[in-house]
Amino acid sequence: MKIFRKPLKWATLAGVTLSSLIPVHLAVEASTFSETALDQDRVTAIARPYGEGKYDLLVIEQIPDKRDCWAESGSNPVLIDPLLLNYDFTGICRRSTDSNGYSIRLDGNDLGLDYLLRLVPRGGELVLVGTPRTAGYSEIVLGSTNGMAQGFMKIDLYPGWQFTKRTYQDKVLGHFYFSGSQAAIAAGGDLPDTPPATTTQVAAESSQTTFTDIDDNIYQAQITEAVKMGLVSGFEDDTFRPNQPVTREQLISMAVDAIGTVYKVDLNATPERDVIPFKDVDSSRWSARKIKWAQWNFLNVGNPNNTLQPNEPISRAELVDTMRRMAIHLKNQLDLPRELQQTQEPVAFSDTSGSWAKTVISQMSGYCGVATPLNEEGTEFAPDEQATRDYTATAMIRVLECVKAEAQQAQQSQQNQ
């Protein structure tokens, strides 16, 4: 059965809720230092291994017309050969290896005293985050390695972030800034609209669970739970935008992250079957590895011309079909019966008789109430209407709770035998 019949827009901020996380004294106090722009091709941030599974941050700058400081190879992640380690780099490379040599700068404010830069393993990659030293502020997410591998890995900065140098009284100092602009981050660098972001990149980092626009939302509890689990996040203005539609790649990304809450997802695993890449999903796209992993493991997606149309909104019917596939995949992984046992009487929907997903919708209605009437009222499911952020988060939580409850029951049954 086809998961998407027609073209999955759901955007989450690639730098979390920035307006809410700058300490007050920095928001009103001008910085002593200024900054100067750098040639971005001559600077790189590197995840440097220093122990079993441990990495620290290294920043290197190439001095013009000098011997190369590093070489790059591969992709997802890009591997770095730090050539400067093989010879005296003095006069050739500039480098910084700790918090004294680099810090976050946001809209002209130096956050070095308030945020600690760290590399954190999340979702099969290393994520560069700014951890607040002051309670009450969220992490700032700046970039990631886009995968895991042995050795030195390049950190790609997210849109809206760049390297600059600290300047004092017109003198350029050796201190590097990871410099960001709230406006550019919110706009995805030079993109006109707020960019999409994977839940691995953003949702898992945001501690924001209180939004100004969900107090009267019937799905408030599920939205809050989804945020706590790192499946979705809000926007820079403390809103969740519950009625905003969801795109194909965002749903796939969210589904993969949801699966990752049940067992470890290895995005670099070798596929068990051949998968033809989509023509419109470049390997450098933020969602590419999750889309490919989903193809290998539980989705049957795409159109006859082998395109995904990742930015297109999904329908409620397509969402429910995805949830069915995700539930079956999880049950297989947990050695549970493949069948989706009916836990309640399915709703007799009044508008699904002519839908390609009629059977799926009915089945998922009886399976822990994953499929429910539009806005939880009446008997219309509205299969062709766009799936919204609030219902998508709710459907995802319902599937996870149902599968986990079944797994717990199976475990208890085995213990009682």
Secondary structure, DSSP 8 states (H G I E B T S, - for coil): --S-S--------TT--GGGTS-HHHHHS--S-EEEE--GGGEEEEEEEEETTEEEEEEEEE-TTS--S-EEE-SSS-EEE-GGGGS--TTTEEEE-STTTEEEEETTEE-TTTEEEEEEEETTEEEEEEEESSTT---EEEEE-SS--SS-EEEEE-TTEEEEEEEETTEEEEEEEEEE-HHHHHTTTT-SS-----IIIIITT------TT-TT-TTHHHHHHHHHTTS----TTS---TTSB-BHHHHHHHHHHHHTTTS---TT---SS-----TT--TTSTTHHHHHHHHHHT-----TTS---TTSB-BHHHHHHHHHHHHHHHHHHTT--SS----S-----SS-TT-TTHHHHHHHHHTTT-S--GGG-SS---TTSB-BHHHHHHHHHHHHHHHHHHHHHHHHHHHH-
